[in-house]
Amino acid sequence: MTKHDAKRPRDGGTRARGVNGHPDKRCARCGRPFSWRKKWERDWQHVRYCSDKCRMGKAAD
């Protein structure tokens, strides 16, 4: 167990509620968790990808 693992919640590091009470999501392409951003304020329920790279279908490393 590393020093950083001790700070993570037992659920694997995901939060039930993220910024401003919005739930965190998982990217449809790479599966990484991502949080609400101000620029997605109007269409958060329709956001599926964590970045433009994933949205364009390029390989995510």
VMD Tcl script that builds the backbone (N, CA, C; Angstrom):
set m [mol new atoms 183]
animate dup $m
set s [atomselect $m all]
$s set {name element resname resid chain x y z} {
  {N N MET 1 A 0.847 -1.172 0.000}
  {CA C MET 1 A 0.000 0.000 0.000}
  {C C MET 1 A 0.892 1.235 0.000}
  {N N THR 2 A 0.654 2.119 -0.958}
  {CA C THR 2 A 1.463 3.328 -1.031}
  {C C THR 2 A 0.872 4.422 -0.163}
  {N N LYS 3 A 1.623 5.486 -0.026}
  {CA C LYS 3 A 1.178 6.618 0.782}
  {C C LYS 3 A -0.114 7.222 0.218}
  {N N HIS 4 A -0.247 7.241 -1.108}
  {CA C HIS 4 A -1.428 7.825 -1.738}
  {C C HIS 4 A -2.658 6.943 -1.605}
  {N N ASP 5 A -2.474 5.628 -1.541}
  {CA C ASP 5 A -3.611 4.719 -1.394}
  {C C ASP 5 A -4.328 4.910 -0.066}
  {N N ALA 6 A -3.606 5.336 0.943}
  {CA C ALA 6 A -4.213 5.526 2.260}
  {C C ALA 6 A -5.227 6.663 2.256}
  {N N LYS 7 A -5.073 7.611 1.326}
  {CA C LYS 7 A -5.980 8.757 1.256}
  {C C LYS 7 A -7.222 8.490 0.416}
  {N N ARG 8 A -7.211 7.428 -0.375}
  {CA C ARG 8 A -8.337 7.127 -1.251}
  {C C ARG 8 A -9.485 6.474 -0.495}
  {N N PRO 9 A -10.717 6.768 -0.905}
  {CA C PRO 9 A -11.851 6.054 -0.311}
  {C C PRO 9 A -11.787 4.577 -0.657}
  {N N ARG 10 A -12.436 3.760 0.114}
  {CA C ARG 10 A -12.405 2.311 -0.101}
  {C C ARG 10 A -13.108 1.883 -1.390}
  {N N ASP 11 A -13.895 2.765 -1.997}
  {CA C ASP 11 A -14.618 2.398 -3.216}
  {C C ASP 11 A -13.758 2.484 -4.468}
  {N N GLY 12 A -12.440 2.608 -4.321}
  {CA C GLY 12 A -11.555 2.623 -5.470}
  {C C GLY 12 A -11.151 4.010 -5.915}
  {N N GLY 13 A -11.523 5.014 -5.163}
  {CA C GLY 13 A -11.108 6.362 -5.486}
  {C C GLY 13 A -12.185 7.213 -6.121}
  {N N THR 14 A -13.337 6.659 -6.388}
  {CA C THR 14 A -14.391 7.459 -6.977}
  {C C THR 14 A -15.208 8.131 -5.887}
  {N N ARG 15 A -15.744 9.269 -6.216}
  {CA C ARG 15 A -16.575 10.001 -5.263}
  {C C ARG 15 A -18.029 9.863 -5.684}
  {N N ALA 16 A -18.912 9.782 -4.728}
  {CA C ALA 16 A -20.333 9.706 -5.050}
  {C C ALA 16 A -20.804 11.024 -5.653}
  {N N ARG 17 A -20.344 12.123 -5.106}
  {CA C ARG 17 A -20.686 13.452 -5.608}
  {C C ARG 17 A -19.415 14.248 -5.770}
  {N N GLY 18 A -19.255 14.859 -6.915}
  {CA C GLY 18 A -18.059 15.635 -7.197}
  {C C GLY 18 A -18.292 17.114 -6.957}
  {N N VAL 19 A -17.783 17.917 -7.832}
  {CA C VAL 19 A -17.828 19.364 -7.741}
  {C C VAL 19 A -19.273 19.864 -7.830}
  {N N ASN 20 A -19.632 20.783 -6.958}
  {CA C ASN 20 A -20.962 21.405 -6.949}
  {C C ASN 20 A -22.106 20.396 -6.899}
  {N N GLY 21 A -21.884 19.244 -6.325}
  {CA C GLY 21 A -22.939 18.259 -6.165}
  {C C GLY 21 A -23.214 17.414 -7.391}
  {N N HIS 22 A -22.438 17.587 -8.450}
  {CA C HIS 22 A -22.623 16.785 -9.654}
  {C C HIS 22 A -21.882 15.466 -9.502}
  {N N PRO 23 A -22.489 14.355 -9.922}
  {CA C PRO 23 A -21.800 13.068 -9.809}
  {C C PRO 23 A -20.647 12.974 -10.804}
  {N N ASP 24 A -19.603 12.264 -10.437}
  {CA C ASP 24 A -18.515 12.000 -11.363}
  {C C ASP 24 A -19.013 10.998 -12.406}
  {N N LYS 25 A -18.371 10.996 -13.570}
  {CA C LYS 25 A -18.745 10.073 -14.642}
  {C C LYS 25 A -17.527 9.292 -15.090}
  {N N ARG 26 A -17.765 8.235 -15.846}
  {CA C ARG 26 A -16.691 7.457 -16.469}
  {C C ARG 26 A -16.749 7.715 -17.971}
  {N N CYS 27 A -15.586 7.901 -18.569}
  {CA C CYS 27 A -15.484 8.155 -19.999}
  {C C CYS 27 A -15.960 6.922 -20.772}
  {N N ALA 28 A -16.766 7.135 -21.809}
  {CA C ALA 28 A -17.285 6.036 -22.622}
  {C C ALA 28 A -16.194 5.377 -23.456}
  {N N ARG 29 A -15.092 6.072 -23.693}
  {CA C ARG 29 A -14.003 5.527 -24.526}
  {C C ARG 29 A -12.920 4.857 -23.698}
  {N N CYS 30 A -12.358 5.591 -22.725}
  {CA C CYS 30 A -11.204 5.065 -21.983}
  {C C CYS 30 A -11.564 4.515 -20.607}
  {N N GLY 31 A -12.749 4.838 -20.087}
  {CA C GLY 31 A -13.188 4.314 -18.808}
  {C C GLY 31 A -12.664 5.068 -17.587}
  {N N ARG 32 A -11.907 6.138 -17.807}
  {CA C ARG 32 A -11.370 6.902 -16.685}
  {C C ARG 32 A -12.454 7.781 -16.069}
  {N N PRO 33 A -12.406 7.981 -14.760}
  {CA C PRO 33 A -13.383 8.873 -14.139}
  {C C PRO 33 A -13.029 10.336 -14.435}
  {N N PHE 34 A -14.051 11.166 -14.600}
  {CA C PHE 34 A -13.832 12.592 -14.765}
  {C C PHE 34 A -14.933 13.360 -14.055}
  {N N SER 35 A -14.618 14.596 -13.697}
  {CA C SER 35 A -15.509 15.420 -12.891}
  {C C SER 35 A -16.148 16.530 -13.712}
  {N N TRP 36 A -17.204 17.075 -13.165}
  {CA C TRP 36 A -17.929 18.194 -13.750}
  {C C TRP 36 A -17.005 19.386 -13.935}
  {N N ARG 37 A -17.189 20.090 -15.033}
  {CA C ARG 37 A -16.458 21.327 -15.296}
  {C C ARG 37 A -17.444 22.424 -15.624}
  {N N LYS 38 A -17.071 23.633 -15.325}
  {CA C LYS 38 A -17.938 24.784 -15.560}
  {C C LYS 38 A -18.365 24.868 -17.029}
  {N N LYS 39 A -17.456 24.562 -17.962}
  {CA C LYS 39 A -17.794 24.664 -19.382}
  {C C LYS 39 A -18.859 23.652 -19.816}
  {N N TRP 40 A -19.070 22.596 -19.016}
  {CA C TRP 40 A -20.098 21.609 -19.319}
  {C C TRP 40 A -21.387 21.878 -18.553}
  {N N GLU 41 A -21.502 23.038 -17.950}
  {CA C GLU 41 A -22.622 23.351 -17.066}
  {C C GLU 41 A -23.982 23.134 -17.731}
  {N N ARG 42 A -24.150 23.573 -18.970}
  {CA C ARG 42 A -25.454 23.497 -19.631}
  {C C ARG 42 A -25.822 22.108 -20.130}
  {N N ASP 43 A -24.829 21.264 -20.394}
  {CA C ASP 43 A -25.160 19.951 -20.961}
  {C C ASP 43 A -24.440 18.793 -20.272}
  {N N TRP 44 A -24.259 18.875 -18.959}
  {CA C TRP 44 A -23.558 17.829 -18.203}
  {C C TRP 44 A -24.192 16.458 -18.397}
  {N N GLN 45 A -25.502 16.378 -18.491}
  {CA C GLN 45 A -26.164 15.085 -18.639}
  {C C GLN 45 A -25.853 14.442 -19.989}
  {N N HIS 46 A -25.371 15.216 -20.972}
  {CA C HIS 46 A -25.061 14.674 -22.292}
  {C C HIS 46 A -23.564 14.434 -22.506}
  {N N VAL 47 A -22.725 14.855 -21.579}
  {CA C VAL 47 A -21.280 14.673 -21.711}
  {C C VAL 47 A -20.941 13.197 -21.518}
  {N N ARG 48 A -20.194 12.615 -22.476}
  {CA C ARG 48 A -19.851 11.198 -22.417}
  {C C ARG 48 A -18.352 10.935 -22.367}
  {N N TYR 49 A -17.558 11.900 -22.816}
  {CA C TYR 49 A -16.122 11.684 -22.950}
  {C C TYR 49 A -15.331 12.650 -22.075}
  {N N CYS 50 A -14.167 12.198 -21.620}
  {CA C CYS 50 A -13.343 13.004 -20.717}
  {C C CYS 50 A -12.533 14.067 -21.444}
  {N N SER 51 A -12.312 13.889 -22.747}
  {CA C SER 51 A -11.477 14.832 -23.487}
  {C C SER 51 A -11.823 14.797 -24.970}
  {N N ASP 52 A -11.274 15.758 -25.714}
  {CA C ASP 52 A -11.461 15.767 -27.161}
  {C C ASP 52 A -10.795 14.550 -27.804}
  {N N LYS 53 A -9.685 14.122 -27.242}
  {CA C LYS 53 A -8.973 12.954 -27.758}
  {C C LYS 53 A -9.877 11.717 -27.744}
  {N N CYS 54 A -10.560 11.502 -26.641}
  {CA C CYS 54 A -11.478 10.366 -26.547}
  {C C CYS 54 A -12.704 10.575 -27.429}
  {N N ARG 55 A -13.203 11.787 -27.485}
  {CA C ARG 55 A -14.385 12.082 -28.293}
  {C C ARG 55 A -14.130 11.833 -29.772}
  {N N MET 56 A -12.921 12.114 -30.235}
  {CA C MET 56 A -12.571 11.921 -31.646}
  {C C MET 56 A -12.213 10.468 -31.957}
  {N N GLY 57 A -12.143 9.615 -30.929}
  {CA C GLY 57 A -11.907 8.194 -31.139}
  {C C GLY 57 A -10.446 7.816 -31.275}
  {N N LYS 58 A -9.563 8.701 -30.902}
  {CA C LYS 58 A -8.138 8.392 -30.980}
  {C C LYS 58 A -7.760 7.493 -29.814}
  {N N ALA 59 A -6.682 6.752 -29.946}
  {CA C ALA 59 A -6.241 5.836 -28.902}
  {C C ALA 59 A -5.906 6.607 -27.633}
  {N N ALA 60 A -6.477 6.202 -26.534}
  {CA C ALA 60 A -6.207 6.821 -25.236}
  {C C ALA 60 A -5.151 6.003 -24.501}
  {N N ASP 61 A -4.084 6.666 -24.082}
  {CA C ASP 61 A -3.010 5.963 -23.380}
  {C C ASP 61 A -3.165 6.067 -21.889}
}
mol reanalyze $m
mol bondsrecalc $m
mol representation Tube
mol addrep $m
